[in-house]
Amino acid sequence: MFATIGHTFELMKMSWNVLMMDRELILFPVLSGMGLLILGFAGLAVGVADTGNLIGFLVMILIAYFITTFFNAALISAALERLRGGDPNVMSGLSHATKHVHHIFLWSVISAIVGTLFRVLRSQTDNFFVQMIYSMIEGVWEFMTFFVIPVMVSENAGPITSIKRSASIIRQTWGRQITATFGFFIVYVLAIVAAAIPAILLFLIVPVVGIIVGILLVGLAFATVQALEGIFKAALYDFAVGEQPEGFDLRTLQTAYRPDFARA
């Protein structure tokens, strides 16, 4: 397990090097976060940011999924451009995502329905084992759809085709997303802790300043890791379809993600 985590951190370093060549990629998670904040404030203003107004609440969920998916698609589009030797920027990423906005919207609808369904199912039972089964099924869904957005923006495929294509890639490269997700969960935790430490120290001296700095630093840390994860996913997709992403060592990718059992 520790060797696997170590490989993930090796690839994270490569993702960091790519991010340093295109620092503006961090703006995609920032824009996504800003969009979600605006949506939340708008929902509070018109009184639909609660379950009392079911239709309004469901519309907000759909919009939230669309915002997250759109900027994630823009990030992955820009990352793929860099990994293939291009020189992306924020506008090129947004432009490419916009070309696929109809597919992104349909995938957002599917994601919102599936995500909401699993939340409802888990909320209807207090049985730990039943909730665990629901979580495992949801995990399989997320596992099999891991490459949906890269397929969508790279192969101009619709959501259903992208789901099938993602599942096909996963079957050929079994075990990769588990490794990546586990490793990046640790990265998220470490980044947030590192950002929180100076904020806590400032809070002990000047509480208001500490809170402001804490919000900014934690937000920046979260956005940075999201950008790294997007680059990581883009590189992983390129590697899975037989490409050699620029800035990533092919041997490291092969070592980090070689399955521990024979492929079916």
C-alpha positions in Angstrom: 0.0 0.0 0.0 2.7 2.5 0.9 4.5 1.8 -2.3 1.3 2.6 -4.2 0.9 5.8 -2.3 4.5 6.7 -3.0 3.9 6.2 -6.8 0.9 8.5 -6.6 3.1 11.2 -5.0 5.7 10.7 -7.7 3.0 11.4 -10.3 1.7 14.3 -8.2 5.1 15.8 -8.5 4.9 15.5 -12.3 1.4 17.0 -12.2 2.9 19.9 -10.2 5.6 20.4 -12.8 2.9 20.6 -15.5 0.9 23.1 -13.3 4.0 25.3 -12.9 4.2 25.5 -16.7 0.5 26.7 -16.8 -0.3 28.2 -13.5 -3.5 29.6 -14.8 -5.0 26.1 -14.7 -5.6 26.6 -11.0 -8.2 29.2 -12.0 -10.6 26.5 -13.2 -11.2 25.1 -9.7 -11.3 28.7 -8.4 -14.0 29.7 -11.0 -15.9 26.6 -10.1 -15.9 27.4 -6.4 -16.9 31.0 -7.1 -19.8 29.7 -9.3 -21.0 27.4 -6.5 -20.8 30.2 -4.0 -22.8 32.5 -6.2 -25.4 29.7 -6.7 -25.6 29.2 -3.0 -26.2 32.9 -2.3 -28.7 33.1 -5.1 -30.5 30.1 -3.7 -30.7 31.7 -0.2 -31.9 35.0 -1.7 -34.8 33.5 -3.5 -35.5 30.9 -0.8 -34.8 27.6 -2.7 -31.6 26.6 -1.0 -33.5 24.1 1.2 -35.5 21.0 0.8 -38.8 22.9 1.5 -38.9 23.9 -2.1 -38.3 20.6 -3.8 -38.3 21.7 -7.4 -36.0 24.7 -6.7 -33.7 22.5 -4.6 -33.4 19.9 -7.4 -32.7 22.7 -10.0 -30.0 24.0 -7.7 -28.4 20.5 -7.5 -28.5 20.2 -11.3 -26.9 23.7 -11.7 -24.2 22.8 -9.1 -23.4 19.6 -10.9 -23.2 21.5 -14.2 -20.9 24.2 -12.8 -18.5 21.6 -11.3 -18.6 19.4 -14.5 -18.1 22.3 -16.9 -15.0 23.8 -15.2 -13.6 20.3 -14.7 -14.0 19.7 -18.4 -12.3 23.0 -19.1 -9.4 22.0 -16.8 -9.0 18.6 -18.3 -9.2 20.1 -21.9 -6.4 22.5 -21.0 -4.4 19.8 -19.3 -4.7 17.5 -22.3 -3.6 20.3 -24.6 -0.4 20.9 -22.5 0.3 17.1 -22.2 0.1 16.9 -26.0 2.6 19.6 -26.6 0.3 22.7 -26.7 0.3 25.9 -24.8 -3.2 26.2 -23.2 -4.7 29.1 -21.3 -8.0 29.8 -19.4 -9.8 30.9 -22.6 -8.7 27.9 -24.6 -9.9 25.5 -21.9 -13.2 27.3 -21.5 -13.6 27.5 -25.3 -13.0 23.7 -25.7 -15.5 22.9 -22.9 -18.1 25.2 -24.4 -17.9 23.2 -27.7 -19.0 20.2 -25.7 -21.5 22.0 -23.4 -24.5 20.0 -24.6 -22.7 16.7 -23.7 -21.5 18.3 -20.4 -25.1 19.3 -19.6 -26.5 15.8 -20.3 -23.7 14.2 -18.2 -24.5 16.7 -15.4 -28.1 15.6 -15.5 -27.1 11.9 -15.3 -24.6 12.6 -12.5 -27.1 14.7 -10.5 -29.8 12.0 -10.8 -27.4 9.2 -9.8 -25.8 11.2 -7.0 -29.2 12.3 -5.6 -30.6 8.8 -5.8 -27.7 7.4 -3.7 -28.1 10.1 -1.1 -31.8 9.4 -0.9 -31.3 5.7 -0.6 -28.7 6.1 2.2 -30.9 8.5 4.1 -33.8 6.0 4.1 -32.0 3.5 6.2 -30.1 3.4 9.5 -28.7 0.0 8.8 -24.9 0.3 8.5 -24.5 -2.7 6.2 -27.2 -1.5 3.8 -25.6 2.0 3.7 -22.2 0.3 3.1 -23.7 -1.6 0.2 -25.1 1.6 -1.3 -21.7 3.3 -0.9 -20.0 0.3 -2.6 -22.4 0.5 -5.5 -21.8 4.2 -5.8 -18.1 3.6 -5.7 -18.3 1.2 -8.6 -20.3 3.8 -10.5 -17.7 6.4 -9.9 -14.9 3.9 -10.7 -16.4 3.0 -14.1 -17.2 6.6 -15.1 -13.8 7.9 -14.0 -12.8 8.8 -17.6 -16.1 10.1 -18.8 -15.0 13.8 -19.0 -11.7 13.1 -20.7 -13.5 10.9 -23.3 -16.1 13.5 -23.8 -13.7 16.4 -24.4 -11.1 14.4 -26.3 -13.2 12.1 -28.4 -16.3 14.3 -28.8 -18.6 11.6 -27.4 -22.0 11.9 -25.8 -22.5 10.9 -22.2 -23.8 7.3 -22.8 -20.9 6.6 -25.3 -18.5 8.2 -22.8 -19.7 5.9 -20.0 -19.2 2.8 -22.1 -15.8 4.0 -23.3 -14.7 4.9 -19.8 -15.8 1.5 -18.5 -13.9 -0.1 -21.4 -10.7 1.8 -20.5 -11.1 0.8 -16.9 -11.4 -2.8 -17.8 -8.2 -2.6 -19.7 -6.4 -0.7 -16.9 -8.1 -2.1 -13.8 -7.1 -0.6 -10.4 -5.9 2.8 -11.5 -8.6 5.0 -10.1 -8.5 3.4 -6.7 -4.8 4.2 -6.4 -5.2 7.8 -7.7 -8.3 8.5 -5.5 -6.7 7.2 -2.4 -3.4 9.0 -3.0 -5.1 12.3 -3.7 -7.4 12.1 -0.6 -4.2 12.1 1.4 -2.9 15.1 -0.7 -6.1 17.0 0.0 -5.8 16.4 3.8 -2.1 17.4 3.9 -2.7 20.5 1.8 -5.6 21.7 3.9 -3.7 21.0 7.2 -0.6 22.9 5.8 -2.8 25.8 4.8 -4.7 25.8 8.2 -1.5 26.0 10.4 -0.5 29.6 9.6 -4.2 30.6 9.8 -4.5 29.1 13.2 -1.4 30.9 14.4 -2.7 34.2 13.1 -6.1 33.5 14.7 -4.4 33.3 18.1 -3.0 36.8 17.5 -5.7 38.5 15.5 -8.8 36.3 15.1 -10.5 38.2 12.2 -7.3 38.1 10.2 -6.8 34.5 11.0 -10.2 33.6 9.7 -9.8 35.6 6.5 -6.3 34.1 5.8 -7.6 30.7 6.7 -10.4 30.9 4.2 -8.1 32.1 1.5 -5.3 29.6 2.1 -7.6 26.6 2.5 -9.4 27.6 -0.6 -6.2 28.0 -2.5 -4.9 24.7 -1.2 -8.1 22.9 -2.3 -8.0 24.6 -5.7 -4.4 23.6 -6.2 -5.0 20.0 -5.4 -8.0 20.0 -7.7 -5.9 21.3 -10.5 -3.3 18.7 -9.9 -5.9 16.0 -9.8 -7.3 17.2 -13.1 -3.9 17.1 -14.7 -3.3 13.7 -13.2 -6.6 12.4 -14.7 -5.8 13.9 -18.1 -2.3 12.2 -18.0 -3.8 9.0 -16.9 -6.3 9.1 -19.7 -3.6 9.7 -22.3 -1.6 6.9 -20.9 -4.6 4.6 -20.9 -5.3 5.2 -24.6 -1.7 4.6 -25.6 -0.2 8.1 -25.6 2.8 9.3 -23.7 1.7 12.5 -21.9 4.4 15.2 -22.1 6.0 15.8 -18.7 5.1 12.3 -17.4 7.5 9.4 -17.3 6.0 6.4 -19.1 7.9 3.9 -17.0 6.7 5.6 -13.8 3.1 5.4 -15.1 3.5 1.8 -16.0 5.0 0.9 -12.6 2.5 2.9 -10.6 -0.5 1.4 -12.3 0.4 -2.1 -13.4 -2.5 -4.4 -12.3 -1.6 -6.9 -9.5 -3.6 -9.6 -11.3 -4.1 -10.7 -14.9 -6.5 -8.7 -17.0 -9.8 -10.3 -17.9 
